[in-house]
């Protein structure tokens, strides 16, 4: 321990000055011993010891708690325990140092420096979370405690896997009390931050690309489903072509009868709003089916005037059939004149045949 008058001076000094003075005086005492001098009080244990295995076993867990101040104001005893703790710490006897610092904390309201010194010992013994807690208590009293910031920064970097917190603590400590060793550690932390930021940026890019690919797949699937729905709707449209398009025109139609209307013409015809509306009527659908699927297709029906008359006279079927027939006749079926005539008819004869002209049919619209 220091003489009482020296200790009083230390107690009245600022934290940073007191810390430097104590460390300097301890180093002087060590030098005196090296030169063969004696001190009024000497610690019985002088050999440097490794941290106790029993103390460090399972010490990194959060279960260990260092004793805290409750009551009392024995500053003289506290000063004595602090000095003994500092001596034991400098000699490497961290178990003994922790015991002295615990007694100092409980003797009187502890200072930020006392908490920081005990945190150093707790770190050496592997009580990392307890050491971090002491640093917090020190910074609660003095937010500018460089020692507490340095100790906590090292703890977070080396043992607590908190590089961001370490970078913050050590950067702040350097602005208060520059330390070359801390500067090297800060350089490592800065490089680590750059690497982490690159990794995080790459992860964001990969997630965005994955989301973009997913959105494109969904859009493609929606478009495909839409096309299939449209095709299904067209195939189920009333007035379709049951049984398909009968091929050819049996018996031949010399004189410009090229055959059935093209699929494009059929598509245009069936898209006519009036025909679509007419195809909602089952009778019209049945008549249209008979027209398309009968022998010879639409033109085959023309050889049966009685049947045409029957359909045309129907008030529901007639108007629709007349419109359909007009589409056929004007959209690629060819004219009915042209010299060849129909089989069995007298060419150039003025006599009426059995097939009525469309112009002679009654207008039922």
C-alpha positions in Angstrom: 0.0 0.0 0.0 1.0 3.6 -0.4 1.5 6.0 2.6 -1.7 7.6 3.7 -0.7 11.1 2.5 0.2 9.8 -0.9 -3.0 7.8 -1.1 -5.0 11.0 -0.2 -3.3 12.8 -3.1 -4.2 9.9 -5.4 -7.8 9.9 -4.3 -8.1 13.6 -5.0 -6.6 13.2 -8.5 -8.6 12.7 -11.7 -9.1 9.2 -12.8 -6.7 9.2 -15.7 -4.0 10.9 -13.5 -4.6 8.5 -10.6 -4.3 5.5 -12.9 -1.0 6.7 -14.3 0.4 7.5 -10.9 -0.6 4.2 -9.4 1.0 2.3 -12.3 4.1 4.4 -12.0 4.5 3.9 -8.3 3.9 0.1 -8.7 6.6 0.0 -11.3 8.9 1.8 -8.9 8.2 -0.7 -6.1 9.0 -3.5 -8.5 12.3 -1.8 -9.5 13.2 -1.4 -5.8 12.7 -5.1 -5.3 14.8 -5.9 -8.4 17.7 -3.8 -7.0 17.5 -5.7 -3.6 15.6 -3.1 -1.7 12.7 -3.9 0.7 9.2 -2.6 1.1 7.3 -2.1 4.4 4.8 -4.7 3.2 5.6 -7.5 0.8 3.2 -10.0 -0.6 3.9 -13.5 0.4 3.4 -14.8 -3.1 5.9 -13.5 -5.6 5.9 -16.1 -8.3 3.9 -15.2 -11.4 1.0 -17.7 -11.7 -1.1 -18.8 -14.6 -4.9 -18.3 -14.2 -6.3 -21.0 -12.0 -7.8 -23.9 -14.0 -10.6 -24.2 -11.5 -11.4 -20.5 -11.9 -11.5 -20.6 -15.7 -13.4 -23.9 -16.0 -16.7 -23.0 -17.6 -15.9 -19.3 -16.9 -17.0 -18.0 -20.3 -20.6 -18.8 -19.3 -22.9 -16.1 -18.1 -23.5 -17.8 -14.8 -20.4 -16.2 -13.1 -21.2 -12.9 -11.3 -18.7 -10.8 -9.5 -19.8 -9.4 -6.1 -21.1 -5.8 -6.2 -21.2 -2.9 -3.8 -24.1 -2.8 -1.4 -23.3 -0.5 1.5 -20.4 1.0 3.5 -17.9 3.8 3.2 -14.6 2.4 4.4 -12.4 4.3 1.9 -9.2 3.5 3.8 -9.9 -0.3 3.6 -10.9 0.1 0.0 -7.6 1.9 -0.8 -5.6 -0.9 0.8 -7.5 -3.6 -1.1 -7.1 -1.8 -4.4 -3.3 -1.6 -3.9 -3.1 -5.3 -3.0 -5.2 -6.1 -6.0 -3.0 -4.0 -8.3 0.1 -5.7 -6.9 -1.3 -9.2 -7.4 -2.5 -8.3 -10.9 1.0 -7.0 -11.9 2.5 -10.2 -10.5 0.1 -12.3 -12.6 -1.7 -13.7 -9.6 -5.1 -13.0 -11.0 -7.1 -15.2 -8.5 -5.7 -13.3 -5.6 -6.1 -10.0 -7.4 -9.8 -10.7 -8.0 -10.3 -11.4 -4.3 -8.7 -8.1 -3.3 -10.7 -6.1 -6.0 -13.9 -7.8 -4.8 -13.2 -6.6 -1.2 -12.4 -3.1 -2.5 -15.7 -2.9 -4.4 -17.6 -4.0 -1.3 -15.8 -1.7 1.1 -17.0 1.6 -0.3 -18.7 3.0 -3.5 -16.3 1.9 -6.3 -14.8 4.2 -8.8 -14.8 3.7 -12.6 -11.1 2.9 -12.4 -11.7 0.2 -9.8 -14.4 -1.4 -12.0 -12.0 -1.2 -15.0 -9.1 -2.8 -13.1 -11.3 -5.7 -11.9 -12.6 -6.1 -15.5 -9.0 -6.7 -16.6 -8.6 -9.5 -14.0 -12.0 -11.0 -14.9 -10.9 -11.2 -18.5 -7.7 -12.9 -17.6 -9.7 -15.5 -15.6 -12.0 -16.0 -18.6 -15.1 -14.4 -17.0 -15.8 -12.4 -20.2 -19.4 -11.4 -19.6 -18.7 -10.4 -16.0 -15.8 -8.3 -17.3 -18.0 -6.7 -19.8 -20.5 -5.9 -17.1 -17.8 -4.2 -15.0 -16.9 -2.1 -18.0 -20.5 -1.0 -18.3 -20.6 0.0 -14.6 -17.4 2.0 -15.1 -18.8 3.8 -18.2 -22.0 4.5 -16.4 -19.9 6.5 -13.9 -17.5 8.0 -16.4 -18.5 7.7 -20.1 -15.0 8.9 -21.0 -13.1 6.2 -19.2 -10.5 5.2 -21.8 -9.5 2.2 -19.8 -13.0 0.8 -19.6 -13.5 1.4 -23.3 -10.3 -0.3 -24.2 -11.0 -3.3 -22.0 -14.5 -3.8 -23.3 -13.4 -3.2 -26.9 -10.8 -6.0 -26.6 -13.3 -8.3 -24.9 -15.8 -7.8 -27.7 -13.3 -8.3 -30.4 -11.4 -11.3 -29.0 -14.0 -13.2 -26.9 -17.6 -11.9 -27.5 -17.8 -12.0 -31.3 -19.0 -8.4 -31.4 -16.8 -6.7 -33.9 -19.1 -3.7 -34.4 -19.2 -3.0 -30.7 -15.4 -3.4 -30.5 -14.9 -1.0 -33.3 -17.1 1.6 -31.6 -15.4 1.2 -28.2 -11.8 1.3 -29.4 -12.4 4.2 -31.8 -13.8 6.2 -28.9 -11.0 5.2 -26.6 -8.4 6.4 -29.2 -9.9 9.9 -29.3 -9.5 10.1 -25.5 -6.1 8.4 -25.0 -4.2 7.2 -28.0 -2.6 3.8 -27.8 -0.4 2.3 -30.6 -1.5 -1.2 -29.7 -5.1 -0.2 -30.1 -4.3 1.5 -33.4 -3.2 -1.9 -34.8 -6.3 -3.6 -33.5 -8.5 -0.8 -35.0 -6.8 -1.4 -38.4 -7.8 -5.1 -38.2 -11.3 -4.2 -37.3 -11.6 -1.7 -40.1 -10.5 -4.3 -42.6 -13.0 -6.7 -41.1 -15.8 -4.2 -41.5 -14.9 -3.7 -45.2 -15.0 -7.5 -45.7 -18.3 -7.9 -43.8 -19.9 -5.1 -45.8 -18.9 -6.7 -49.1 -20.3 -10.0 -47.9 -23.6 -8.4 -46.9 -23.8 -6.5 -50.2 -23.2 -9.8 -52.1 -25.9 -11.5 -50.1 -28.4 -8.6 -50.8 -27.6 -8.9 -54.6 -28.1 -12.6 -54.5 -31.5 -12.3 -52.7 -32.6 -9.6 -55.2 -31.6 -11.7 -58.2 -33.5 -14.7 -56.7 -36.6 -12.6 -56.1 -36.3 -11.3 -59.7 -36.1 -14.8 -61.1 -39.0 -15.9 -59.0 -41.1 -12.9 -60.3 -40.2 -13.7 -63.9 -41.2 -17.4 -63.4 -44.5 -16.3 -61.8 -45.2 -13.9 -64.7 -44.4 -16.6 -67.3 -46.7 -19.1 -65.5 -49.5 -16.5 -65.4 -49.1 -15.8 -69.1 -49.1 -19.4 -70.0 -52.2 -20.0 -67.8 -53.9 -17.1 -69.6 -53.1 -18.5 -73.0 -54.4 -21.9 -72.0 -57.6 -20.3 -70.7 -58.1 -18.4 -73.9 -57.6 -21.6 -76.0 -60.0 -23.5 -73.7 -62.6 -20.7 -74.1 -62.3 -20.7 -77.9 -62.7 -24.5 -78.0 -65.8 -24.2 -75.9 -67.3 -21.3 -77.8 -71.0 -22.0 -79.0 -71.2 -22.8 -82.7 -68.0 -24.7 -82.9 -67.4 -27.1 -85.6 -68.6 -30.5 -84.3 -67.1 -33.4 -86.1 -64.5 -31.2 -87.8 -64.5 -29.7 -91.3 -65.8 -32.2 -93.8 -63.4 -32.5 -96.7 -64.0 -31.9 -100.3 -67.2 -31.3 -102.2 -68.6 -34.7 -103.4 -69.4 -34.8 -107.1 -67.3 -31.7 -107.9 -68.6 -28.2 -108.4 -67.4 -27.0 -111.8 -67.8 -23.4 -112.4 -65.8 -21.9 -109.6 -66.6 -23.8 -106.3 -63.3 -24.0 -104.6 -64.6 -25.9 -101.5 -65.1 -25.1 -97.9 -64.3 -21.7 -96.4 -60.8 -21.3 -94.9 -60.2 -21.5 -91.2 -59.5 -17.8 -91.0 -62.8 -17.0 -92.6 -64.6 -19.3 -90.2 -62.8 -17.6 -87.3 -63.9 -14.2 -88.5 -67.4 -15.4 -89.0 -67.7 -16.9 -85.5 -66.4 -13.6 -84.0 -69.3 -11.7 -85.4 -71.3 -10.5 -82.4 -74.7 -11.2 -84.0 -73.7 -14.8 -84.9 -72.2 -15.3 -81.4 -75.5 -14.1 -79.9 -77.5 -16.4 -82.2 -75.3 -19.4 -81.2 -76.6 -19.1 -77.7 -79.9 -20.6 -79.0 -79.7 -24.5 -79.1 -81.9 -24.6 -82.2 -79.5 -22.5 -84.1 -76.6 -24.6 -82.9 -78.3 -27.7 -84.1 -79.2 -26.2 -87.5 -75.6 -25.0 -87.9 -74.3 -28.4 -87.0 -76.6 -30.0 -89.6 -75.4 -27.5 -92.1 -71.8 -28.2 -91.6 -71.9 -31.9 -91.1 -74.5 -32.9 -93.7 -73.4 -34.6 -97.0 -71.5 -32.0 -99.1 -71.4 -29.5 -96.3 -73.3 -26.2 -96.7 -73.5 -26.6 -100.5 -74.9 -30.1 -100.1 -77.9 -28.6 -98.3 -78.5 -26.4 -101.3 -79.7 -29.4 -103.2 -82.5 -29.9 -100.7 -84.8 -26.9 -101.2 -87.5 -28.3 -98.9 -85.0 -28.5 -96.0 -83.8 -25.0 -96.7 -87.3 -23.7 -96.8 -88.1 -25.4 -93.5 -85.1 -23.8 -91.8 -85.6 -20.4 -93.3 -89.2 -20.3 -92.2 -88.2 -21.0 -88.5 -88.4 -17.5 -86.8 -85.4 -18.5 -84.6 -83.2 -20.3 -87.0 -84.0 -18.4 -90.3 -82.4 -15.0 -89.6 -79.2 -16.6 -88.2 -79.0 -19.1 -91.0 -79.5 -16.5 -93.6 -76.6 -14.4 -92.1 -74.4 -17.5 -92.0 -75.1 -18.4 -95.5 -74.4 -14.9 -96.7 -71.0 -15.1 -95.0 -70.3 -18.3 -96.7 -71.3 -17.0 -100.1 -69.4 -13.8 -99.8 -66.2 -15.1 -98.1 -64.4 -17.5 -100.4 -67.0 -20.0 -101.6 -66.9 -18.8 -105.1 -69.8 -17.8 -107.3 -72.4 -20.2 -108.6 -72.2 -19.0 -112.2 -69.3 -19.2 -114.5 -70.4 -21.6 -117.3 -69.8 -25.0 -115.7 -73.1 -25.3 -113.8 -74.0 -28.1 -111.6 -73.9 -31.7 -112.6 -77.1 -32.8 -114.3 -78.2 -29.3 -115.3 -78.6 -28.2 -118.9 -75.9 -25.7 -119.7 -77.3 -22.5 -121.0 -80.9 -23.7 -120.5 -83.5 -21.1 -119.5 -85.5 -23.6 -117.6 -85.6 -23.4 -113.8 -83.8 -26.1 -111.8 -84.7 -27.3 -108.4 -82.1 -25.1 -106.6 -83.6 -21.8 -105.6 -81.6 -18.6 -105.9 -80.8 -16.9 -102.6 -82.3 -13.7 -104.0 -85.6 -15.5 -104.3 -85.6 -16.6 -100.7 -87.9 -14.6 -98.4 -86.3 -11.9 -96.3 -87.0 -13.0 -92.8 -85.0 -10.3 -91.0 
